[in-house]
Amino acid sequence: MIGGGFRIPEVVEAAGARLVTVGTTNRTRPADYARAIERGDVAAILKVHRSNFSISGFTEETKLAELVELGGAHGVPVIHDLGSGLLMDSAALGLPYEPTPAESIAAGADLVAFSGDKLVGGPQAGVLAGTRKCVARARGHPLCRALRSDKVTLAGLEATLSLYRDPERARERIPALRMIGTPHGRLERRAEAVLAAVGSRGAGLRRALRAEVVATDSLVGGGTFPDARIPSAAISLGAGDKAEEWLARLRAHKPPVVARRRRGRLFLDLRTIAPEEDSVVAAALAALAASVS
Ligand SMILES: *Cc1c(COP(=O)(O)O)cnc(C)c1O
């Protein structure tokens, strides 16, 4: 299942392909693929990266290199759907290992698919990379006419990708990477500064919101890294049974501020707020405090 409730098997079948499943949920071996190929009618091997869930316990997974070897022996192309398409070493962002499109291509995948807007940090777009032959075949499919990107998307993607020539610059300039890479201490200091700004607008405002800075965890990539939690700092408000009302007031602020709710407390994770927006958050909190005190 991927974003918005779409299921990869249904996407594959909607494209007119027949899906042949191999192996079991926790254990899939090269021999499982080989059996399916030997039974005939396998046009391509598709490996989909588990981007938003993990399996633990007794697991066994066929490596991409093994599939490439198998595909090569039988003349069957290998497609690797990576989902998030991280374009740099995940360790540089403090994240657990995540395969990159370059690694898959180097391992011999004929086609690699990844999203332009997850960890790439660009516009919503699907990227297909790989051998000239396979890319040309995909490009020549009649559906490509309906799915093609417009020039605004292409311009945004090109601008984002060009930042990756210098990974250091990509980490600074691409908002998603900048947010992931910001150290926890800096977020904590910003959270304190925002609350100090709210307090300076009138005694008691901060108290009216029962506001405090708390330690929290950020999740990465809208769930694309299910096992990665990075320590963060949040402004927490004690809304009690007024949580829905406070959330609505924050959303009605111009520009709107969207908080996360856990029972009677609201949370604003500083990691997801750009530093230049701190003043907006302070103004929204001051307005909320004034309306509830
Ligand atoms: C997110 C995801 C997709 C779809 O990506 P888009 O953002 O819609 O291009 C496809 N496959 C996997 C494994 C994903 O995680």
The ligand as an ORCA input file, in Angstrom:
! r2SCAN-3c Opt
* xyz 0 1
  C       5.722      6.363     -2.720
  C       5.953      5.159     -3.497
  C       5.531      5.097     -4.833
  C       4.793      6.220     -5.511
  O       5.525      7.393     -5.545
  P       4.931      8.756     -6.126
  O       5.301      9.782     -5.111
  O       3.457      8.604     -6.263
  O       5.626      8.947     -7.409
  C       5.789      3.934     -5.535
  N       6.422      2.888     -4.957
  C       6.857      2.919     -3.688
  C       7.579      1.724     -3.114
  C       6.630      4.047     -2.906
  O       7.073      4.094     -1.641
*
